[in-house]
Amino acid sequence: MGTSGSTHKSLLPGCTVDNLDRSITFYEAIGFSVTGSQRLQGQRHQRVAAQVAATHLGLCAVLLLGIVACRDTTVGVRTQFFGNYAFTTTERRVIARIAGDAVREVRPHLPALSRQIQLRVQSGKDHIIAELGSGGTVLPPDTVVWIVDAERPEGVTKIAESYLRQTLFRELHHLVRSATLPPRTLMDHVILEGLATAFERDVAGAGPPWGRYSDDVEKWVEELLLLPPDGSPKDEHGGRRWIRHRAGTYLVDQAMKRLNRTAAELVAVPTEEIVQAARLSP
């Protein structure tokens, strides 16, 4: 992903690295004044030095409290912003809040999730799902990239409030499975997407269109199984959009029923075992 343009890093809702940098710069400036005041002679100058020192200590206390607050409210998530769009303070706060809440929700279901998650928020139009105005991908073992079209009329905040949570559920499942079983074949990717979609649907309560399959989905499954490990299905971006996701969700649904296990519990089960369980006669 490109990182051109101004960069803003958010530690948590309402706390940005830029703001802390400015506070630290002021803090250091005060510290310099205290050092210089030690050379001043006379009672008046000593009083000034004392006042500066008091201000120094007060700012230090505020800064330390701010750092503690940042740490307490962003346990497990570090959010960064990239791209040509300048995210507003409100947008950064909303995104960081949703990310923190989502990771806290997901972790009990996926205890193997990395202790510290990196969320890279990227403005742009590449890899965007048109219906959502955003899209997601992962950089294992601990990074989720969320791309958002900041030029959409509904705005970044609305898009985040509508779709970021479910995207994070899906992508965090990807992170855990990819760290354990990196996808190498076509069917690895099919099951990877099916598991994450089922998790997004069942745990986040979402209803993604790529998780809906038709009555003839078995034909898609047969076709995918006949393709070579490095193959790609035809027309997957046209009339059979999301064929991997839909066929994968179908296979995972069948496997979950027959194994009586959830998508979270199947996160580290090899592709072959899931496919075999899904295709057993009922």
ZADO-1210 file (C-alpha; in nm, 4 decimals, padded with zeros to 6 digits):
<atoms>
<atom x="00.0000" y="00.0000" z="00.0000" code="MET" pos="1"/>
<atom x="00.1238" y="00.3464" z="-00.0775" code="GLY" pos="2"/>
<atom x="00.2005" y="00.5816" z="00.2060" code="THR" pos="3"/>
<atom x="00.2407" y="00.9036" z="00.0144" code="SER" pos="4"/>
<atom x="00.1139" y="01.2283" z="00.1574" code="GLY" pos="5"/>
<atom x="00.0920" y="01.3412" z="00.5167" code="SER" pos="6"/>
<atom x="00.0962" y="01.0713" z="00.7839" code="THR" pos="7"/>
<atom x="-00.1082" y="01.0866" z="01.1019" code="HIS" pos="8"/>
<atom x="-00.0740" y="00.8233" z="01.3741" code="LYS" pos="9"/>
<atom x="-00.3550" y="00.7638" z="01.6214" code="SER" pos="10"/>
<atom x="-00.2916" y="00.5923" z="01.9521" code="LEU" pos="11"/>
<atom x="-00.6583" y="00.5923" z="02.0612" code="LEU" pos="12"/>
<atom x="-00.9753" y="00.7954" z="02.0336" code="PRO" pos="13"/>
<atom x="-00.8700" y="01.1556" z="02.0916" code="GLY" pos="14"/>
<atom x="-00.4998" y="01.0787" z="02.1324" code="CYS" pos="15"/>
<atom x="-00.2647" y="01.1223" z="01.8390" code="THR" pos="16"/>
<atom x="00.1099" y="01.0995" z="01.8101" code="VAL" pos="17"/>
<atom x="00.1098" y="01.4420" z="01.6467" code="ASP" pos="18"/>
<atom x="-00.0502" y="01.5975" z="01.9563" code="ASN" pos="19"/>
<atom x="00.1913" y="01.4212" z="02.1881" code="LEU" pos="20"/>
<atom x="00.4839" y="01.5347" z="01.9753" code="ASP" pos="21"/>
<atom x="00.3712" y="01.8951" z="02.0121" code="ARG" pos="22"/>
<atom x="00.3338" y="01.8533" z="02.3882" code="SER" pos="23"/>
<atom x="00.6765" y="01.6949" z="02.4171" code="ILE" pos="24"/>
<atom x="00.8321" y="01.9731" z="02.2093" code="THR" pos="25"/>
<atom x="00.6800" y="02.2324" z="02.4438" code="PHE" pos="26"/>
<atom x="00.7885" y="02.0248" z="02.7406" code="TYR" pos="27"/>
<atom x="01.1469" y="02.0196" z="02.6149" code="GLU" pos="28"/>
<atom x="01.1353" y="02.3918" z="02.5483" code="ALA" pos="29"/>
<atom x="01.0338" y="02.4511" z="02.9105" code="ILE" pos="30"/>
<atom x="01.3113" y="02.2206" z="03.0235" code="GLY" pos="31"/>
<atom x="01.5596" y="02.4272" z="02.8291" code="PHE" pos="32"/>
<atom x="01.4297" y="02.7423" z="02.9960" code="SER" pos="33"/>
<atom x="01.4829" y="02.5872" z="03.3382" code="VAL" pos="34"/>
<atom x="01.8410" y="02.4979" z="03.2505" code="THR" pos="35"/>
<atom x="01.9072" y="02.8472" z="03.1228" code="GLY" pos="36"/>
<atom x="01.7505" y="03.0063" z="03.4302" code="SER" pos="37"/>
<atom x="02.0112" y="02.8442" z="03.6536" code="GLN" pos="38"/>
<atom x="02.2583" y="03.0976" z="03.5179" code="ARG" pos="39"/>
<atom x="02.0360" y="03.3928" z="03.6018" code="LEU" pos="40"/>
<atom x="02.1409" y="03.6072" z="03.8928" code="GLN" pos="41"/>
<atom x="01.9214" y="03.7924" z="04.1444" code="GLY" pos="42"/>
<atom x="01.6066" y="03.7228" z="04.3365" code="GLN" pos="43"/>
<atom x="01.3689" y="03.8245" z="04.0575" code="ARG" pos="44"/>
<atom x="01.5251" y="03.5836" z="03.8171" code="HIS" pos="45"/>
<atom x="01.5149" y="03.3085" z="04.0769" code="GLN" pos="46"/>
<atom x="01.1386" y="03.3632" z="04.1180" code="ARG" pos="47"/>
<atom x="01.0983" y="03.3394" z="03.7411" code="VAL" pos="48"/>
<atom x="01.2990" y="03.0183" z="03.7418" code="ALA" pos="49"/>
<atom x="01.0774" y="02.8757" z="04.0161" code="ALA" pos="50"/>
<atom x="00.7641" y="02.9628" z="03.8189" code="GLN" pos="51"/>
<atom x="00.9056" y="02.8014" z="03.5067" code="VAL" pos="52"/>
<atom x="01.0000" y="02.4909" z="03.7057" code="ALA" pos="53"/>
<atom x="00.6469" y="02.4668" z="03.8445" code="ALA" pos="54"/>
<atom x="00.5064" y="02.4941" z="03.4934" code="THR" pos="55"/>
<atom x="00.7576" y="02.2320" z="03.3835" code="HIS" pos="56"/>
<atom x="00.6359" y="01.9880" z="03.6512" code="LEU" pos="57"/>
<atom x="00.2701" y="02.0583" z="03.5773" code="GLY" pos="58"/>
<atom x="00.3127" y="01.9905" z="03.2073" code="LEU" pos="59"/>
<atom x="00.5103" y="01.6776" z="03.2894" code="CYS" pos="60"/>
<atom x="00.2267" y="01.5484" z="03.5075" code="ALA" pos="61"/>
<atom x="-00.0345" y="01.6237" z="03.2393" code="VAL" pos="62"/>
<atom x="00.1773" y="01.4560" z="02.9750" code="LEU" pos="63"/>
<atom x="00.2302" y="01.1471" z="03.1889" code="LEU" pos="64"/>
<atom x="-00.1407" y="01.1238" z="03.2648" code="LEU" pos="65"/>
<atom x="-00.2117" y="01.1530" z="02.8920" code="GLY" pos="66"/>
<atom x="00.0316" y="00.8747" z="02.8129" code="ILE" pos="67"/>
<atom x="-00.1229" y="00.6505" z="03.0784" code="VAL" pos="68"/>
<atom x="-00.4713" y="00.7252" z="02.9411" code="ALA" pos="69"/>
<atom x="-00.3520" y="00.6360" z="02.5892" code="CYS" pos="70"/>
<atom x="-00.2112" y="00.3067" z="02.7091" code="ARG" pos="71"/>
<atom x="-00.5191" y="00.2133" z="02.9105" code="ASP" pos="72"/>
<atom x="-00.7658" y="00.2697" z="02.6279" code="THR" pos="73"/>
<atom x="-00.5652" y="00.1210" z="02.3409" code="THR" pos="74"/>
<atom x="-00.4520" y="-00.2082" z="02.4889" code="VAL" pos="75"/>
<atom x="-00.3895" y="-00.4416" z="02.1985" code="GLY" pos="76"/>
<atom x="-00.4366" y="-00.1971" z="01.9086" code="VAL" pos="77"/>
<atom x="-00.2182" y="00.0658" z="01.7447" code="ARG" pos="78"/>
<atom x="-00.3872" y="00.2668" z="01.4711" code="THR" pos="79"/>
<atom x="-00.1984" y="00.4575" z="01.2014" code="GLN" pos="80"/>
<atom x="-00.3286" y="00.6702" z="00.9153" code="PHE" pos="81"/>
<atom x="-00.1790" y="00.6938" z="00.5668" code="PHE" pos="82"/>
<atom x="-00.2583" y="00.8451" z="00.2297" code="GLY" pos="83"/>
<atom x="-00.3244" y="01.1814" z="00.0713" code="ASN" pos="84"/>
<atom x="-00.6414" y="01.2433" z="00.2691" code="TYR" pos="85"/>
<atom x="-00.6072" y="01.4280" z="00.6009" code="ALA" pos="86"/>
<atom x="-00.8279" y="01.2327" z="00.8423" code="PHE" pos="87"/>
<atom x="-01.0089" y="01.4610" z="01.0853" code="THR" pos="88"/>
<atom x="-00.9811" y="01.4276" z="01.4609" code="THR" pos="89"/>
<atom x="-01.3373" y="01.2923" z="01.4779" code="THR" pos="90"/>
<atom x="-01.2679" y="01.0338" z="01.2076" code="GLU" pos="91"/>
<atom x="-00.9506" y="00.9179" z="01.3833" code="ARG" pos="92"/>
<atom x="-01.1338" y="00.8889" z="01.7150" code="ARG" pos="93"/>
<atom x="-01.4217" y="00.6889" z="01.5668" code="VAL" pos="94"/>
<atom x="-01.1924" y="00.4499" z="01.3790" code="ILE" pos="95"/>
<atom x="-00.9668" y="00.3917" z="01.6798" code="ALA" pos="96"/>
<atom x="-01.2662" y="00.3332" z="01.9082" code="ARG" pos="97"/>
<atom x="-01.4230" y="00.0795" z="01.6716" code="ILE" pos="98"/>
<atom x="-01.0888" y="-00.0971" z="01.6281" code="ALA" pos="99"/>
<atom x="-01.0273" y="-00.1232" z="02.0013" code="GLY" pos="100"/>
<atom x="-01.3766" y="-00.2550" z="02.0673" code="ASP" pos="101"/>
<atom x="-01.3553" y="-00.5081" z="01.7824" code="ALA" pos="102"/>
<atom x="-01.0237" y="-00.6520" z="01.8964" code="VAL" pos="103"/>
<atom x="-01.1544" y="-00.6882" z="02.2519" code="ARG" pos="104"/>
<atom x="-01.4620" y="-00.8709" z="02.1169" code="GLU" pos="105"/>
<atom x="-01.2641" y="-01.1016" z="01.8919" code="VAL" pos="106"/>
<atom x="-00.9863" y="-01.2010" z="02.1299" code="ARG" pos="107"/>
<atom x="-01.1945" y="-01.4413" z="02.3493" code="PRO" pos="108"/>
<atom x="-01.2965" y="-01.6271" z="02.0321" code="HIS" pos="109"/>
<atom x="-00.9462" y="-01.6276" z="01.8836" code="LEU" pos="110"/>
<atom x="-00.7001" y="-01.6465" z="02.1752" code="PRO" pos="111"/>
<atom x="-00.4091" y="-01.7032" z="01.9354" code="ALA" pos="112"/>
<atom x="-00.4526" y="-01.3485" z="01.8020" code="LEU" pos="113"/>
<atom x="-00.1349" y="-01.1426" z="01.8274" code="SER" pos="114"/>
<atom x="-00.1090" y="-00.9526" z="02.1527" code="ARG" pos="115"/>
<atom x="-00.0600" y="-00.6213" z="01.9692" code="GLN" pos="116"/>
<atom x="-00.2581" y="-00.5531" z="01.6514" code="ILE" pos="117"/>
<atom x="-00.1525" y="-00.2885" z="01.4031" code="GLN" pos="118"/>
<atom x="-00.4330" y="-00.1195" z="01.2087" code="LEU" pos="119"/>
<atom x="-00.3174" y="00.0744" z="00.9037" code="ARG" pos="120"/>
<atom x="-00.5932" y="00.3011" z="00.7750" code="VAL" pos="121"/>
<atom x="-00.5286" y="00.3943" z="00.4137" code="GLN" pos="122"/>
<atom x="-00.7238" y="00.6446" z="00.2074" code="SER" pos="123"/>
<atom x="-00.7660" y="00.5474" z="-00.1568" code="GLY" pos="124"/>
<atom x="-00.9776" y="00.3720" z="-00.4169" code="LYS" pos="125"/>
<atom x="-00.7818" y="00.0519" z="-00.4795" code="ASP" pos="126"/>
<atom x="-00.9175" y="-00.2764" z="-00.3390" code="HIS" pos="127"/>
<atom x="-01.2445" y="-00.1084" z="-00.2417" code="ILE" pos="128"/>
<atom x="-01.5667" y="-00.3114" z="-00.2230" code="ILE" pos="129"/>
<atom x="-01.8106" y="-00.0834" z="-00.4030" code="ALA" pos="130"/>
<atom x="-02.1044" y="-00.1665" z="-00.1791" code="GLU" pos="131"/>
<atom x="-01.9056" y="-00.0728" z="00.1320" code="LEU" pos="132"/>
<atom x="-01.6810" y="00.2118" z="00.0218" code="GLY" pos="133"/>
<atom x="-01.3968" y="00.0293" z="00.1924" code="SER" pos="134"/>
<atom x="-01.1979" y="-00.2923" z="00.1896" code="GLY" pos="135"/>
<atom x="-00.9534" y="-00.4873" z="00.4001" code="GLY" pos="136"/>
<atom x="-00.6492" y="-00.7089" z="00.3788" code="THR" pos="137"/>
<atom x="-00.3860" y="-00.8426" z="00.6164" code="VAL" pos="138"/>
<atom x="-00.0104" y="-00.8408" z="00.6560" code="LEU" pos="139"/>
<atom x="00.0584" y="-01.1348" z="00.8893" code="PRO" pos="140"/>
<atom x="00.1281" y="-01.1825" z="01.1675" code="PRO" pos="141"/>
<atom x="-00.0263" y="-00.8726" z="01.3258" code="ASP" pos="142"/>
<atom x="-00.1341" y="-00.6063" z="01.0741" code="THR" pos="143"/>
<atom x="-00.4744" y="-00.5290" z="00.9255" code="VAL" pos="144"/>
<atom x="-00.4983" y="-00.2762" z="00.6424" code="VAL" pos="145"/>
<atom x="-00.8314" y="-00.0986" z="00.6043" code="TRP" pos="146"/>
<atom x="-00.8714" y="00.1028" z="00.2834" code="ILE" pos="147"/>
<atom x="-01.1462" y="00.3649" z="00.2721" code="VAL" pos="148"/>
<atom x="-01.2661" y="00.5880" z="-00.0089" code="ASP" pos="149"/>
<atom x="-01.2623" y="00.9243" z="00.1663" code="ALA" pos="150"/>
<atom x="-01.4277" y="01.0919" z="-00.1340" code="GLU" pos="151"/>
<atom x="-01.7560" y="00.9030" z="-00.0968" code="ARG" pos="152"/>
<atom x="-02.0500" y="01.1325" z="-00.0167" code="PRO" pos="153"/>
<atom x="-02.1396" y="00.9482" z="00.3060" code="GLU" pos="154"/>
<atom x="-01.7981" y="01.0310" z="00.4518" code="GLY" pos="155"/>
<atom x="-01.5342" y="00.8336" z="00.6380" code="VAL" pos="156"/>
<atom x="-01.7132" y="00.8337" z="00.9750" code="THR" pos="157"/>
<atom x="-02.0320" y="00.6827" z="00.8330" code="LYS" pos="158"/>
<atom x="-01.8392" y="00.4183" z="00.6401" code="ILE" pos="159"/>
<atom x="-01.6389" y="00.3263" z="00.9504" code="ALA" pos="160"/>
<atom x="-01.9470" y="00.3049" z="01.1700" code="GLU" pos="161"/>
<atom x="-02.1238" y="00.0882" z="00.9121" code="SER" pos="162"/>
<atom x="-01.8527" y="-00.1544" z="00.8027" code="TYR" pos="163"/>
<atom x="-01.5232" y="-00.1349" z="00.9929" code="LEU" pos="164"/>
<atom x="-01.6266" y="-00.3644" z="01.2782" code="ARG" pos="165"/>
<atom x="-01.7340" y="-00.6530" z="01.0541" code="GLN" pos="166"/>
<atom x="-01.4270" y="-00.6052" z="00.8355" code="THR" pos="167"/>
<atom x="-01.2022" y="-00.6350" z="01.1389" code="LEU" pos="168"/>
<atom x="-01.3747" y="-00.9547" z="01.2535" code="PHE" pos="169"/>
<atom x="-01.3080" y="-01.1067" z="00.9107" code="ARG" pos="170"/>
<atom x="-00.9510" y="-00.9846" z="00.8787" code="GLU" pos="171"/>
<atom x="-00.8532" y="-01.0763" z="01.2346" code="LEU" pos="172"/>
<atom x="-00.9672" y="-01.4328" z="01.1627" code="HIS" pos="173"/>
<atom x="-00.7475" y="-01.4197" z="00.8515" code="HIS" pos="174"/>
<atom x="-00.4502" y="-01.3148" z="01.0662" code="LEU" pos="175"/>
<atom x="-00.4840" y="-01.6069" z="01.3046" code="VAL" pos="176"/>
<atom x="-00.5313" y="-01.8701" z="01.0336" code="ARG" pos="177"/>
<atom x="-00.2579" y="-01.7265" z="00.8108" code="SER" pos="178"/>
<atom x="-00.0112" y="-01.7317" z="01.1012" code="ALA" pos="179"/>
<atom x="-00.0860" y="-02.1015" z="01.1608" code="THR" pos="180"/>
<atom x="-00.1630" y="-02.2260" z="00.8101" code="LEU" pos="181"/>
<atom x="-00.0392" y="-01.9809" z="00.5454" code="PRO" pos="182"/>
<atom x="-00.2584" y="-02.0245" z="00.2342" code="PRO" pos="183"/>
<atom x="-00.0633" y="-02.1715" z="-00.0554" code="ARG" pos="184"/>
<atom x="-00.3210" y="-02.3316" z="-00.2858" code="THR" pos="185"/>
<atom x="-00.6494" y="-02.2240" z="-00.4408" code="LEU" pos="186"/>
<atom x="-00.8474" y="-02.4363" z="-00.1957" code="MET" pos="187"/>
<atom x="-00.6478" y="-02.2958" z="00.0954" code="ASP" pos="188"/>
<atom x="-00.7738" y="-01.9535" z="-00.0076" code="HIS" pos="189"/>
<atom x="-01.1287" y="-02.0811" z="-00.0581" code="VAL" pos="190"/>
<atom x="-01.1412" y="-02.2224" z="00.2963" code="ILE" pos="191"/>
<atom x="-00.9589" y="-01.9196" z="00.4392" code="LEU" pos="192"/>
<atom x="-01.2282" y="-01.6904" z="00.2998" code="GLU" pos="193"/>
<atom x="-01.5114" y="-01.9232" z="00.3944" code="GLY" pos="194"/>
<atom x="-01.3996" y="-01.9492" z="00.7563" code="LEU" pos="195"/>
<atom x="-01.3508" y="-01.5739" z="00.7943" code="ALA" pos="196"/>
<atom x="-01.6876" y="-01.5022" z="00.6316" code="THR" pos="197"/>
<atom x="-01.8662" y="-01.7473" z="00.8603" code="ALA" pos="198"/>
<atom x="-01.6914" y="-01.5912" z="01.1602" code="PHE" pos="199"/>
<atom x="-01.7901" y="-01.2412" z="01.0454" code="GLU" pos="200"/>
<atom x="-02.1497" y="-01.3560" z="01.0027" code="ARG" pos="201"/>
<atom x="-02.1904" y="-01.5685" z="01.3151" code="ASP" pos="202"/>
<atom x="-01.9912" y="-01.3658" z="01.5686" code="VAL" pos="203"/>
<atom x="-02.0126" y="-01.0093" z="01.4367" code="ALA" pos="204"/>
<atom x="-02.3742" y="-01.0538" z="01.3274" code="GLY" pos="205"/>
<atom x="-02.3002" y="-00.9261" z="00.9771" code="ALA" pos="206"/>
<atom x="-02.4685" y="-01.0332" z="00.6550" code="GLY" pos="207"/>
<atom x="-02.2006" y="-00.9947" z="00.3860" code="PRO" pos="208"/>
<atom x="-02.3158" y="-01.0628" z="00.0294" code="PRO" pos="209"/>
<atom x="-02.0070" y="-01.2786" z="-00.0312" code="TRP" pos="210"/>
<atom x="-02.1400" y="-01.5173" z="00.2337" code="GLY" pos="211"/>
<atom x="-02.4604" y="-01.5965" z="00.0437" code="ARG" pos="212"/>
<atom x="-02.4592" y="-01.8942" z="-00.1907" code="TYR" pos="213"/>
<atom x="-02.7186" y="-02.0283" z="-00.4322" code="SER" pos="214"/>
<atom x="-02.8630" y="-02.3772" z="-00.4645" code="ASP" pos="215"/>
<atom x="-02.6145" y="-02.4664" z="-00.7377" code="ASP" pos="216"/>
<atom x="-02.3099" y="-02.3845" z="-00.5228" code="VAL" pos="217"/>
<atom x="-02.2059" y="-02.7526" z="-00.5351" code="GLU" pos="218"/>
<atom x="-02.1236" y="-02.7019" z="-00.9035" code="LYS" pos="219"/>
<atom x="-01.8878" y="-02.4199" z="-00.8064" code="TRP" pos="220"/>
<atom x="-01.7262" y="-02.6418" z="-00.5443" code="VAL" pos="221"/>
<atom x="-01.6738" y="-02.9222" z="-00.7985" code="GLU" pos="222"/>
<atom x="-01.5177" y="-02.6782" z="-01.0415" code="GLU" pos="223"/>
<atom x="-01.2822" y="-02.5357" z="-00.7801" code="LEU" pos="224"/>
<atom x="-01.1718" y="-02.8818" z="-00.6672" code="LEU" pos="225"/>
<atom x="-01.0832" y="-02.9777" z="-01.0255" code="LEU" pos="226"/>
<atom x="-00.8620" y="-02.6727" z="-01.0790" code="LEU" pos="227"/>
<atom x="-00.4845" y="-02.7000" z="-01.0207" code="PRO" pos="228"/>
<atom x="-00.3496" y="-02.5736" z="-00.6868" code="PRO" pos="229"/>
<atom x="-00.2355" y="-02.2488" z="-00.8477" code="ASP" pos="230"/>
<atom x="-00.5454" y="-02.2118" z="-01.0677" code="GLY" pos="231"/>
<atom x="-00.8143" y="-01.9440" z="-01.0715" code="SER" pos="232"/>
<atom x="-01.1855" y="-01.9835" z="-01.1462" code="PRO" pos="233"/>
<atom x="-01.3277" y="-01.8208" z="-01.4579" code="LYS" pos="234"/>
<atom x="-01.5353" y="-01.5047" z="-01.4418" code="ASP" pos="235"/>
<atom x="-01.4865" y="-01.4630" z="-01.0655" code="GLU" pos="236"/>
<atom x="-01.5080" y="-01.0857" z="-01.1022" code="HIS" pos="237"/>
<atom x="-01.8118" y="-01.0927" z="-01.3285" code="GLY" pos="238"/>
<atom x="-02.1254" y="-01.3009" z="-01.3156" code="GLY" pos="239"/>
<atom x="-01.9765" y="-01.5314" z="-01.0513" code="ARG" pos="240"/>
<atom x="-01.8440" y="-01.2625" z="-00.8244" code="ARG" pos="241"/>
<atom x="-01.6981" y="-01.3835" z="-00.4944" code="TRP" pos="242"/>
<atom x="-01.7066" y="-01.7478" z="-00.6083" code="ILE" pos="243"/>
<atom x="-01.4213" y="-01.8350" z="-00.3702" code="ARG" pos="244"/>
<atom x="-01.5905" y="-01.6730" z="-00.0732" code="HIS" pos="245"/>
<atom x="-01.9336" y="-01.8197" z="-00.1468" code="ARG" pos="246"/>
<atom x="-01.8116" y="-02.1700" z="-00.2190" code="ALA" pos="247"/>
<atom x="-01.5825" y="-02.1493" z="00.0832" code="GLY" pos="248"/>
<atom x="-01.8643" y="-02.0357" z="00.3098" code="THR" pos="249"/>
<atom x="-02.0787" y="-02.3252" z="00.1882" code="TYR" pos="250"/>
<atom x="-01.8030" y="-02.5770" z="00.2587" code="LEU" pos="251"/>
<atom x="-01.7366" y="-02.4283" z="00.6024" code="VAL" pos="252"/>
<atom x="-02.1078" y="-02.4305" z="00.6870" code="ASP" pos="253"/>
<atom x="-02.1288" y="-02.7998" z="00.6002" code="GLN" pos="254"/>
<atom x="-01.8146" y="-02.8792" z="00.7984" code="ALA" pos="255"/>
<atom x="-01.9360" y="-02.6860" z="01.1025" code="MET" pos="256"/>
<atom x="-02.2634" y="-02.8799" z="01.1024" code="LYS" pos="257"/>
<atom x="-02.0984" y="-03.2192" z="01.0711" code="ARG" pos="258"/>
<atom x="-01.8158" y="-03.1516" z="01.3155" code="LEU" pos="259"/>
<atom x="-02.0288" y="-02.9461" z="01.5539" code="ASN" pos="260"/>
<atom x="-01.7582" y="-02.6790" z="01.5685" code="ARG" pos="261"/>
<atom x="-01.7537" y="-02.3053" z="01.5032" code="THR" pos="262"/>
<atom x="-01.5488" y="-02.1071" z="01.2525" code="ALA" pos="263"/>
<atom x="-01.3328" y="-01.9911" z="01.5432" code="ALA" pos="264"/>
<atom x="-01.2741" y="-02.3502" z="01.6541" code="GLU" pos="265"/>
<atom x="-01.1798" y="-02.4498" z="01.2977" code="LEU" pos="266"/>
<atom x="-00.9296" y="-02.1659" z="01.2541" code="VAL" pos="267"/>
<atom x="-00.6276" y="-02.3971" z="01.2762" code="ALA" pos="268"/>
<atom x="-00.7788" y="-02.7055" z="01.1080" code="VAL" pos="269"/>
<atom x="-00.6113" y="-02.7880" z="00.7715" code="PRO" pos="270"/>
<atom x="-00.7983" y="-02.7272" z="00.4475" code="THR" pos="271"/>
<atom x="-00.8140" y="-03.0954" z="00.3558" code="GLU" pos="272"/>
<atom x="-00.9886" y="-03.1897" z="00.6808" code="GLU" pos="273"/>
<atom x="-01.2499" y="-02.9175" z="00.6413" code="ILE" pos="274"/>
<atom x="-01.3210" y="-03.0098" z="00.2798" code="VAL" pos="275"/>
<atom x="-01.3430" y="-03.3783" z="00.3673" code="GLN" pos="276"/>
<atom x="-01.5849" y="-03.3112" z="00.6537" code="ALA" pos="277"/>
<atom x="-01.7962" y="-03.0838" z="00.4359" code="ALA" pos="278"/>
<atom x="-01.8342" y="-03.3445" z="00.1619" code="ARG" pos="279"/>
<atom x="-01.9251" y="-03.6383" z="00.3792" code="LEU" pos="280"/>
<atom x="-02.2689" y="-03.7769" z="00.3094" code="SER" pos="281"/>
<atom x="-02.5189" y="-03.6391" z="00.5632" code="PRO" pos="282"/>
</atoms>
